[in-house]
C-alpha cells in the first residue's frame, strides 16, 4: 500500500549515495 513511498525514497537515497 505505502511500499511505493519507501521504494521511491530508497531509490532517491541510493542515487544520492552513489553520486555522493
N, C-alpha and C positions, 0 to 999 in steps of 0.2 A: 504494500500500500504506500508506505512512505520510503520504500527502499530506493526508489529512483533518486530521492533527495540525497541519500547517503552515497549513492553511486556517483551522482554529479559532483558532490563535494570531494569524494575520493579521487575522481578524475582530475578536478582542478588542482587538488593538493598534489597529486602525482606529477602533474605538468609543472607546477611551481617548484616542486622539489627537484625535478630533473633539470629545469632551467637554472635553478639556483645552484 
